[in-house]
Amino acid sequence: MKKKVLIVDDEPNIVMTLEYAFRKQNFEVFIARDGSEAKIILEKALPQVVLLDVMMPKVDGYQTLKFIKNTSGLEHTKVVFISAKNKASDIEKGLNMGADKYITKPFSVKKVIGEVKQLLD
Amino acid sequence: MNSYVLFGIVALYLAILFFAAFWGENKAPKKWVSNPYIYSLSIAVYCSAWTYYGSIGNAATSGISFLPIYLGPMIVAPLWIIILRKIIRISKQHKISSIADFISLRYGNNRFLGALVTVICVIGTVPYISLQLKAVSETYAIFADNKIQTSTGIFNDTTFYIAVFLALFATFYGTQKTDASEKHRGIITSVALESILKLIFFLIAGIYITFFLFDGTEDIYQKISTYPNFSSLIKFDGIEMGINWYLTLLLSMFAIFLLPRQFQVMVVENSNEKHLAKAIWLFPLYLLLINLFVIFIAWGGIISFGSSEQAEYFTLLLPLKNQHQILALIVFLGGFSAVISMVVVSTLALSTMVSNNLIIPYGFLDKFVRRHSAKNTSSIKNIRRISIFLIIIAAYFFYLVYSIQLSLYSIGLISFIVIAQLAPSFFIGLFWNRGSSKAAITGIILGFLITFYCLILPFTIEALTGNSSFTDYGPWKIEFLKPYQLFGLKLFNSTSNAFFWSLTVNTFCYLIFSLTAKGNYRERNYAEMFVNNENYAKLQDNVLVWRGEAYVSNIKNVLIKFLGVTATEKALQHFFLQYEISPETEIADARLINYSEKLLTGSIGSASAKILIDNVVKEEKISLVEVLQILEESRDTFAKNKMLHQKSTELLDLTQQLKNANHELILKDKQKDEFLDTVAHELKTPITGIRAASEILKDDINEMPNELKTQFLSNIIKDADRLSRLINNILDFEKLSTGRLKLSLHRKNFSETIDFAMQSLAHIIAKKRINIQYNSSEEVKLFYDEDRILQVLTNLISNAIKFSPEKNGTIKIEYTRENPFLKVVVQDNGKGIPEEDIDFIFDKFYQSKNQNTIKPEGSGLGLAISKQIIEKHNGKIWADKTFKSGAKIVFLLPIY
């Protein structure tokens, strides 16, 4: 069975590259453009891993992470923050909130895939 | 009269004076000896044997030229209220005990100047004392055997014994106390008594001669008017005599202030400056009375003896001729009184000066510091006693060498002229604070040298060689340098010539040197204290006009050396009590320094006191400006406190302002950080896109379908464009917000700029099929930066395009003249701006939370930049809140 990955970002170009890369790795890819879209998809698709941008309009990455932590059925869902915020304090905040990984933008696509695979093993 | 009887009478008379002095010193109620009458009578010490005998001689030979010596003081007496009071106040303030102290202190406590003034005073006074000796010895001789005897040897000479006798008397009374600035009530009492006696005795003699020997003044006048030289006795003998008369007048005006004995009785012995009010008319009255009969006695003598020979002693000779021994004795005792008071007061004043300004500072000071106080006190007294003796002995020798040949009158004038050399530095320095010590020293020395050359040298040469060629032809027969007609000026007699030239050069030097060379800080400080003493008097003790370091214990040690342990303890106790300072204080302040200097000044003079205190004090220089500042500040501490209070309030305000500024700075810093964070974030987004797309293309270049390749490549191009746009906007924004952007203003037609904006957006408008409603009804021309306004319009129109609905998008653009502005509106028919965002849309990087999920392209800086540009044009931009059917942005530009 294919692993499900949800990509949440409001930048279409970035989403497109990640979508292409994960498809190639045999993931089933879901896409949300912000936190509120993400919530709907999360409940329906129950992905194993979520790639989450932090700064998004309406519902941001942090709120989405809280939703994941508080929703039954998503207990095992791994969360990877992908953000341009690269200060140590930002990273610490993200990890403390329960994210499994924190990858800073700009990122290497290979590294993202590597980290996700490692999380799922 | 038998000389032994005479001696006995003189001894008895002296005993009475002695008793008066003793009584005045110890027994008399204070108000009996300290009152304006005693004060005025003590000033009459001015009338010495010179007046008593000399005036008559002068009146008999030169007529009215004896008068200016008394007219001068009479004329100047009303000015005492101003000048003398100032001098008295300064002297009390600084515990000044002599004129040498006064002058040296005025010029910054200059030790050399003090010594110089002392020397001048000694030189000026010694002939004067010798004049007294001459008068006593000659009258004694006349009285004893009716003729003046010439001495055959010192020890056979009665004058010598008289000198010793006077010295003993002066020594006993003058050196009772070490503190010379203390009052000598006993001496003053006896001087006052002597003044009464000499006046009464002289008047008795005058009345006797005028009304008993002759039939009153008219009788004398009638008899003398037949005398061949009569007219020269009652008239000015041409212009020369007039000039000489006025110069003598001036000379006596100076003398009344400057003679050491006058300074002593008028200033040092003054117990209350209010006494001046009576003295200014009592003393002139005294002078008037004592001169009342001078002319008649002189004329009476001429009539009786047929010539003016021995005219000086007419008062004595006339009664003797008429067998009135008792009256002659009274006259003799009157003259003797004049002599004694003059000699005692002069030697008292001079001995203080010699010890305090000459001997102690130039030799004994080191010794004193090492020795015990009791020994010091007796040493100081001994120095003074020896000084008195030496002065009188010097006077005796002067008498031997010169006085026998000279008249009383001319000896007196020499003294006056020498002393007058102090006048410029004394009087000008009192009212002019530029006067400097160098100037004073130079003036005095040059003035004295001229006096010496013009007056003393010719006398000396004549007295020693009996040859008058020096006076008659000048040195080496140079007429130009004839001492009595210096530089060929023939207007004066010998004394006026000396006086004129010495004082002119003296004053000139004093002024020139004072104007060209400034004194040091200390000098200027003292000058200020003297000249503006009124400001200073009230403040002095409270003012810390001194910065330095000294220990109380060191100062105490110095004081003990001179005052003794008990007196020092008492003085310090008094000081601490007066200023409410703890007696345990270790560091001395300015007040203690001043106080100690004053304590010592009385005993050893200001120059020495200063040297001693300086030894234990590390002094810092203070400029006059600072002193004045300190004075100014402490003038009213109240105002200062008020100012301080105000200042502290201001400071509190300032602190608050600083806090606020700091807070603002922190806030600004934070905002800057946030701005940079946002900028970084915004920049990273397209970079992330580019990097990710490029990576995929690189890795999958062979397997990827062409379609997808094209898609990724065009994404890269878009991101790159976005990146460069972003960078441009950030730079624009930064330039605008830091004010570095300069507008290039030109007068343009606004419709053209709108046309440009629409042209550049034409293809997007066409693509989205937007309906543009644009009416340019009127031409408006104004000054603006077209590029920048174009940027605003493009931004607003592209925003409108972005937010217009997909179908039937309509954008309305219009501009109208609303003086003094041009009003521009750009509106669309989209969803409008959410109410909660409308106040923030012009903030940088502000993005609505309710934006379309698809992120509109833009940097987040567009409106912020537009706002900056409009404001830079002194215009205004806002979103119309009342417009509900879309977004409506309005801006105004001033028309000019």
Interface residues (C-beta under 8 A of the other chain):
Chain A: D10 E11 P12 N13 I14 M16 T17 L18 Y20 A21 K24 R33 D34 E37 M55 P57 K58 A84 K85 K105 P106 F107 S108 V109 K110
Chain B: D677 A680 H681 K684 T685 P686 I687 T688 G689 I690 R691 A692 A693 E695 I696 D699 D700 L708 Q711 F712 N715 K718 D719 Q847 S848 K849 N850 Q851 T853 I854 K855
